[in-house]
Amino acid sequence: MTHSFQRYTAAGNTFVVMNTWEDPLSLSRESMRAFVRVACDYKAGIGSDGVVLVNHSGTGAHFRMDFYNPDGSTGMLCGNGARCAVQAASDFGYLAEGARNHIPFEVLGAKNRADILANGDVRVFFQDPSVVRLDFLLPLENSVSVPASYVDLGSQHAVIFFDALARSAAVDGSLDDLDVAYYGPLVRWHSEFAPLGANANFIEVREDGDEKFLRIRTFERGVEGETLACGTGCMSAAIVARALGRIPRVPVRLLTQSGEFVTVAFTLEQDKVRNLSLSGSVVRGEGGTLTFDEEKRTLDVVYW
């Protein structure tokens, strides 16, 4: 299989984006999983936080986004991947001429919408969360329990405030010092979130002048490690922080591990989250042609 690709980065998350509308992939499910794993590998392939396919939508949307985690799993929502997909669809010429606002696109069988803002940032609106559980005790280890919250946005997220973890587990320093490689798996694989598991988000309220914002670090399911950003994690964290009164107002700015900020906006209507959106910059990176050998499970990459 030979196909072109383009890398896009949003808030530090880098994705391999492929135009499969005009040039569909003809891979079995197992071969697709193998292809995604090697494509996302920084040594054996291109290197990314996932693969995004831009496809034709049969729902009347401008395009359909399909997302694959680096381990080849699919069926989850990816916030920053969605923002990259919108920019890629624009670059590929799939948006209606002059379309900048209320751009409809399909993901996971639902129709979402996006805006390309005047400053070039991409804002994507998402479905309302199906589950929000606030401030329950989560047993970790050695009789230590920490207050946690849970949000299901199509991907599942646990949210833990660093100050609560520091008190419960006697963790020193700030969120910047936290051993996410240790605490992340304890949350990600916790029986409370079985069978799907959950992404583990650790957050800290900080101040920038008179404004409060969130510092966030995320251990991602499917990557099985900390990533430079997680869009759905940022949205989940903002919902929890506002609902618990730790952040006084929306929109909420979040500082990701990449050093970039994203902005989450929503409204609360009788304790229900509505009009949820994620916005921030999207950067187009290098592109090229890849050739995947299905039998050897190897990838040859030629950059333009």
C-alpha positions as CSV (number, residue, x, y, z in Angstrom):
1,M,0.0,0.0,0.0
2,T,1.3,3.4,-1.0
3,H,-0.3,6.6,0.1
4,S,0.4,10.3,0.7
5,F,0.3,11.8,4.2
6,Q,0.6,15.1,6.0
7,R,1.5,15.8,9.6
8,Y,-0.5,18.3,11.6
9,T,0.1,19.5,15.2
10,A,-2.4,21.0,17.7
11,A,-1.3,22.0,21.2
12,G,1.7,19.7,20.9
13,N,-0.2,16.7,19.7
14,T,1.1,15.5,16.3
15,F,-1.0,13.4,13.9
16,V,-0.5,11.6,10.7
17,V,-3.4,12.8,8.5
18,M,-4.3,11.0,5.3
19,N,-6.8,11.9,2.6
20,T,-8.7,8.7,2.2
21,W,-11.7,10.3,0.5
22,E,-10.1,10.2,-2.9
23,D,-7.7,7.4,-2.2
24,P,-9.3,4.9,0.2
25,L,-7.3,2.4,2.2
26,S,-7.8,-1.3,1.4
27,L,-6.5,-2.9,4.5
28,S,-8.0,-5.6,6.8
29,R,-8.8,-4.6,10.3
30,E,-5.6,-6.4,11.6
31,S,-3.5,-4.9,8.9
32,M,-4.9,-1.4,9.7
33,R,-3.9,-1.9,13.3
34,A,-0.4,-2.9,12.3
35,F,-0.1,0.0,9.9
36,V,-1.2,2.5,12.6
37,R,1.2,1.1,15.1
38,V,4.2,1.4,12.8
39,A,3.2,4.8,11.4
40,C,3.0,6.3,14.9
41,D,6.4,4.8,15.9
42,Y,9.0,7.5,15.9
43,K,11.8,5.0,15.1
44,A,10.2,2.6,12.7
45,G,7.7,5.0,11.0
46,I,6.7,8.6,11.0
47,G,5.9,9.3,14.6
48,S,2.7,10.7,15.9
49,D,0.0,10.6,18.6
50,G,-2.4,8.9,16.2
51,V,-3.6,8.6,12.7
52,V,-6.5,10.7,11.3
53,L,-8.3,9.8,8.2
54,V,-10.4,12.4,6.3
55,N,-13.2,10.6,4.5
56,H,-16.5,11.3,2.7
57,S,-19.5,11.6,4.9
58,G,-22.9,10.2,4.0
59,T,-24.7,12.4,6.6
60,G,-24.5,15.7,4.7
61,A,-21.5,16.8,6.7
62,H,-18.5,18.3,4.8
63,F,-16.3,15.3,5.7
64,R,-15.9,12.4,8.1
65,M,-13.1,12.0,10.6
66,D,-11.8,8.6,11.6
67,F,-9.2,8.4,14.4
68,Y,-6.8,5.7,15.5
69,N,-4.7,5.6,18.6
70,P,-1.0,4.7,18.3
71,D,-1.8,1.2,19.5
72,G,-4.2,0.7,16.6
73,S,-7.4,1.0,18.7
74,T,-10.2,3.1,17.4
75,G,-13.8,4.2,18.4
76,M,-12.6,7.1,20.6
77,L,-12.9,10.8,20.3
78,C,-9.8,12.9,19.9
79,G,-10.2,16.6,20.5
80,N,-6.9,17.9,19.1
81,G,-7.1,15.3,16.3
82,A,-10.5,16.7,15.4
83,R,-9.1,20.2,15.1
84,C,-6.3,18.9,12.9
85,A,-8.9,17.1,10.7
86,V,-10.8,20.3,10.2
87,Q,-7.7,22.2,9.1
88,A,-6.7,19.3,6.8
89,A,-10.2,19.1,5.3
90,S,-9.8,22.8,4.5
91,D,-6.4,22.3,3.0
92,F,-7.7,19.4,0.9
93,G,-10.5,21.6,-0.4
94,Y,-13.4,19.7,1.1
95,L,-15.1,22.6,2.9
96,A,-17.7,24.6,1.1
97,E,-16.2,27.6,-0.6
98,G,-15.7,30.4,1.9
99,A,-16.8,28.2,4.8
100,R,-15.3,29.5,8.1
101,N,-18.2,29.1,10.6
102,H,-20.5,26.3,11.6
103,I,-18.6,23.8,9.5
104,P,-20.4,20.4,9.9
105,F,-18.3,17.2,10.1
106,E,-18.9,13.6,11.1
107,V,-17.1,11.8,13.9
108,L,-18.2,8.5,15.6
109,G,-21.5,8.6,13.8
110,A,-22.4,12.0,15.2
111,K,-22.4,15.4,13.4
112,N,-20.2,18.0,15.0
113,R,-19.4,21.5,13.9
114,A,-16.3,23.7,13.7
115,D,-15.2,27.3,13.2
116,I,-11.9,28.6,11.7
117,L,-11.4,31.8,13.6
118,A,-10.1,35.1,12.3
119,N,-6.7,34.5,13.9
120,G,-6.4,31.1,12.2
121,D,-7.2,29.0,15.3
122,V,-9.6,26.1,14.9
123,R,-12.5,25.7,17.3
124,V,-14.5,22.5,17.4
125,F,-17.8,21.9,19.1
126,F,-18.4,18.5,20.7
127,Q,-21.3,16.5,21.8
128,D,-22.5,17.0,25.4
129,P,-20.8,14.6,27.9
130,S,-22.9,11.5,28.5
131,V,-21.6,11.1,32.1
132,V,-20.2,13.5,34.6
133,R,-19.4,12.2,38.1
134,L,-17.9,14.7,40.6
135,D,-15.7,14.4,43.6
136,F,-15.8,10.7,44.6
137,L,-13.0,8.9,46.5
138,L,-10.7,6.7,44.4
139,P,-8.6,4.2,46.2
140,L,-5.1,4.1,44.8
141,E,-2.6,2.1,46.8
142,N,-1.4,1.5,50.4
143,S,-4.8,2.6,51.8
144,V,-4.5,6.0,50.1
145,S,-7.7,7.4,48.4
146,V,-7.8,10.6,46.4
147,P,-10.8,12.7,45.4
148,A,-11.5,12.2,41.7
149,S,-14.0,13.0,39.0
150,Y,-15.0,11.3,35.8
151,V,-16.2,12.6,32.4
152,D,-17.3,10.6,29.4
153,L,-17.0,12.7,26.2
154,G,-16.9,9.7,23.8
155,S,-13.5,9.1,25.4
156,Q,-13.4,8.4,29.1
157,H,-11.4,10.7,31.5
158,A,-10.6,10.7,35.2
159,V,-9.7,14.1,36.6
160,I,-7.6,14.6,39.8
161,F,-6.5,17.9,41.3
162,F,-2.8,17.9,42.2
163,D,-3.4,19.5,45.6
164,A,-5.8,16.7,46.6
165,L,-3.3,14.1,45.4
166,A,-0.5,15.9,47.3
167,R,-2.5,15.8,50.5
168,S,-3.6,12.2,50.2
169,A,-0.4,10.6,48.9
170,A,2.1,13.1,50.5
171,V,3.4,14.1,47.1
172,D,5.8,17.1,47.2
173,G,6.4,19.9,44.7
174,S,4.0,21.1,42.1
175,L,2.3,19.4,39.2
176,D,5.4,20.0,37.1
177,D,7.2,17.6,39.5
178,L,4.6,14.8,39.5
179,D,5.7,11.4,38.4
180,V,2.9,10.9,35.9
181,A,4.5,7.7,34.6
182,Y,3.9,6.2,38.1
183,Y,0.5,7.7,39.0
184,G,-1.0,7.7,35.5
185,P,-1.3,3.9,35.2
186,L,-2.8,3.6,38.7
187,V,-5.7,5.7,37.5
188,R,-5.8,4.6,33.8
189,W,-6.2,0.8,34.7
190,H,-8.3,1.3,37.9
191,S,-11.1,-1.2,38.4
192,E,-13.5,1.8,39.0
193,F,-13.3,2.6,35.2
194,A,-13.4,-1.0,33.9
195,P,-13.8,-2.4,31.3
196,L,-12.8,0.6,29.1
197,G,-10.4,2.2,31.5
198,A,-9.8,6.0,31.5
199,N,-7.3,8.6,30.6
200,A,-5.7,10.1,33.7
201,N,-5.7,13.9,33.9
202,F,-3.9,15.7,36.7
203,I,-4.6,19.4,37.1
204,E,-3.5,22.4,39.1
205,V,-5.2,25.8,39.4
206,R,-2.8,28.6,38.7
207,E,-3.1,32.4,38.4
208,D,-2.0,34.7,35.6
209,G,-2.5,38.2,37.0
210,D,-6.1,38.3,38.0
211,E,-7.1,35.3,35.9
212,K,-7.1,31.7,36.9
213,F,-6.2,29.0,34.5
214,L,-5.5,25.2,34.7
215,R,-2.1,23.5,34.3
216,I,-2.8,19.9,33.0
217,R,-0.8,16.8,32.5
218,T,-2.4,13.7,30.9
219,F,-1.6,10.0,30.8
220,E,-3.4,8.8,27.7
221,R,-5.0,5.5,27.1
222,G,-4.0,4.0,23.7
223,V,-0.6,5.8,24.0
224,E,0.0,4.3,27.4
225,G,2.1,7.2,28.4
226,E,2.1,11.0,29.0
227,T,1.4,13.1,25.9
228,L,2.1,16.8,25.3
229,A,-1.6,17.5,25.3
230,C,-5.0,15.9,25.2
231,G,-8.0,17.8,23.9
232,T,-10.7,15.7,25.4
233,G,-8.7,15.7,28.6
234,C,-8.6,19.5,28.6
235,M,-12.4,19.6,28.1
236,S,-13.0,17.1,30.9
237,A,-10.7,19.0,33.2
238,A,-12.4,22.4,32.5
239,I,-15.8,20.9,33.1
240,V,-14.8,19.4,36.5
241,A,-12.9,22.6,37.6
242,R,-15.8,24.8,36.8
243,A,-18.5,22.5,38.2
244,L,-16.6,22.2,41.5
245,G,-16.0,26.0,41.7
246,R,-12.3,25.8,41.4
247,I,-12.4,28.0,38.3
248,P,-14.8,31.0,38.6
249,R,-15.9,31.4,34.9
250,V,-15.7,30.1,31.4
251,P,-14.0,30.1,29.0
252,V,-11.2,28.2,30.7
253,R,-7.6,28.4,29.5
254,L,-5.4,25.3,30.0
255,L,-1.6,25.1,29.9
256,T,-0.6,21.8,28.4
257,Q,2.6,19.9,28.7
258,S,3.8,21.2,25.4
259,G,3.8,24.7,26.8
260,E,0.8,25.8,24.6
261,F,-2.6,27.0,25.8
262,V,-5.9,25.8,24.6
263,T,-9.3,27.2,25.5
264,V,-12.4,25.3,26.5
265,A,-15.8,27.0,26.5
266,F,-19.3,25.7,27.4
267,T,-22.5,26.6,29.2
268,L,-24.0,25.1,32.3
269,E,-27.8,24.7,32.0
270,Q,-29.3,23.1,35.1
271,D,-26.1,21.3,35.8
272,K,-25.9,20.0,32.2
273,V,-23.0,20.9,30.0
274,R,-24.0,22.4,26.7
275,N,-22.2,24.0,23.7
276,L,-18.8,22.4,24.6
277,S,-15.9,23.6,22.4
278,L,-12.1,23.4,22.2
279,S,-10.0,26.0,20.4
280,G,-6.4,26.6,19.7
281,S,-3.8,26.8,17.0
282,V,-3.2,24.1,14.3
283,V,0.2,23.9,12.5
284,R,0.7,22.0,9.3
285,G,4.0,20.0,9.3
286,E,5.9,17.9,6.8
287,G,4.3,15.6,4.3
288,G,5.3,12.8,2.1
289,T,4.6,9.4,0.7
290,L,4.5,6.1,2.8
291,T,4.6,2.5,1.6
292,F,3.4,-0.1,4.0
293,D,4.4,-3.8,3.5
294,E,1.5,-5.8,4.9
295,E,3.4,-9.0,5.1
296,K,6.6,-7.6,6.8
297,R,4.6,-5.0,8.7
298,T,7.2,-2.4,7.8
299,L,6.9,1.2,6.5
300,D,9.1,3.2,4.1
301,V,8.6,6.9,4.2
302,V,9.7,9.5,1.6
303,Y,9.3,13.2,2.6
304,W,8.5,15.8,0.0
